[in-house]
Amino acid sequence: MNIVTLLPFIVLIGAMFLMTRSAKNKQRAAAQMRNEMQPGTGVRTIGGLYATVKEVNDDTVVLEIASGVHALFAKNAIGAVLEDSEFDRIVNGHVDDSLDGGIKGDELPVVPDSPEGLEPIDLGKKADAKPSADGGTAAAKPGGTPAAKPDDTPESKAEDAKSDDEDGPATK
């Protein structure tokens, strides 16, 4: 056999070896992280639940979700063991001012409680136009009835001019 024909197979086997090796390293690191859990540390589960470790067993861990609320989880359900400062920042909203470049408490962005004062965003959508009974188009209301015609349509101007001829000039 020629070495050129074996080269793709050798590269494929080498790539598979490297991929399985990195996956095993990740699994080993995750298992080590789960084994280093101690009561009192903050954790995040794979479902995104933040809790405090109360008790560690062989395959399970008891987490305190809220004050006095305990739940039993499998160790494999722990996604990350958090540092105390990070857990406190996420759960309690406390910001550590000693960190360089950290956001100070008075510099946090203000989120409005109501939409007042916010500018509307143009999404590029146009109102649905349906033909009205008189042949023009009027935007449809949600109930299916056409919207009222504005007073400045050609038909309303013609009616106003006709009434002006009969009654005299309009005082608008």
N, C-alpha and C positions, 0 to 999 in steps of 0.2 A: 504494500500500500504506500501511497505517496503521502508525505507529511502535509501537503496542502489540503488533501481531503480530510485529514484528521484534525486540522486546526480549528474548524468551527466547533467540533465536538469538545475539544479541549477548552475553548473559550466558554462554551455553554456550561460545562461542568465547573469551571472556575467561578463563573458568575453565580451559580447556584450555591456553591460553597460559601462565597462571601455573603450572600443574602441570608442564608440560614445562620451563619455565624453572628451577624448583626442582630438578627431577631432573638437569638439565644442570649446575647448580651443585654438586650432590652428587658427580656423576661427575668434575667438574673438580677438586674438593677431594681426592677419593680418588686420582686420577691424580697430583696434585701430591705427596700424601703418599708414594705409592709411588716417585716419582722422587727424593724427598729421602732415601731409605734409603741408609745408608752402612754399610760393614763394621763390625761391633762393636755395632750397635744391636739391641735386642730387638724381636721382632715376634710377632704372633699371627696365624695363618692363619685363613681363613674356616672351616676345620674345627675350630678350637680348639686347634691345636698351638702351643706356645710354643717359640721357637728364637731363635738369634743369627745375624745376617746375616754371612756370610763373604765373599761375592762378589756383586756386582751387575752383570748384563749388560743388554742392550737389552730383552729380553722375559722373561728368567728371572732367578732369584736362587738362590744356593746358601746353604742354611741349615744350621747345626750344631745338630742335635737333641739330641745328647748328646756327651760328650767323644769326639772322633774319629769321630763318625757324621755324615756330610754327606748332604744330600738336595737335589735340584734341583726347584724350584717355579717355576711361572709367576708373574709379578709380580701378575697379577690375583687370585692365590690369597692374597695378603697382605691380611688384614682390618684390621689396625691396626699402626702403628709406635708402640711404647711408650716412655715415658721410662725412664731408667735405674733410678730409684727404684721405679717401679711394676713393671718387669720383675723386679727383684731381690726385691721383696716377693712377687710371685706365684710365681716359679720356686723361689727359695731359702727363702722364708718369713721373710726378714729384714724387720723393722719399723723404719722410720726414726723414731727418738725425737725428732728435731728438729721434726717436724710438729706444729702446734698441734692439740690434740684427738685426736692419734693414740693408738692402743692401745699401751701399754707391753708389753714382753715378758712381765713377770710378771702382767699383767692379762688375758692371753688366757684364754678360757673353757676349762675342763677337760672333755674328752670321756671318759666311762668306757670302759675296755677290755672290760668284760663287762656283761651286763644285770643283775648282782646289785645290789640296792639301788634299782633302778628300779621305780616303781609301774606296774602294768598299766593300760592305758587301756580303758575300757568303750566298745566300738564299737556297742552297742545290738543286737548280734546275739544270738539265743537259740539254744540247742542244739536240734538236730533231735530231735523226739520221735516214736518209732515205737511202735505197739502191741506189747506183749510177748505171749507165749504165754498168760499167765494173765489177759489182758484189761486189764491196767494199761498204763501207758506207761513206757518206759525209754529213755534216750538211747542211740542206736546207737553202737557203737564203729566205728572205721574199717574193720574187717574185715567188718562187716555183722552181727555178733552183738550182741544187746542187752547193755547194761551190767548188772553184778550189782545185785540189788535191795538197798537198804539194810535194815538190821535193824529199823527202826522202821515198817515198813509194816503195815497192818491185818492182813494174813495172818500175818506173823511174830509179831505180838502175840497173835493168837488161838492160834497153835501153842504159844507160851510159856505162856499161861494154861492150856491143856489139859495140858501136861507138868507144870505146877505142881500141878494137881489130882491127878495120878497119883503123882508123886514127892514131893510136899511143896513148901514154898516154895523158890523158886530163890535162890541166893546170888550175886547179881550186884553 
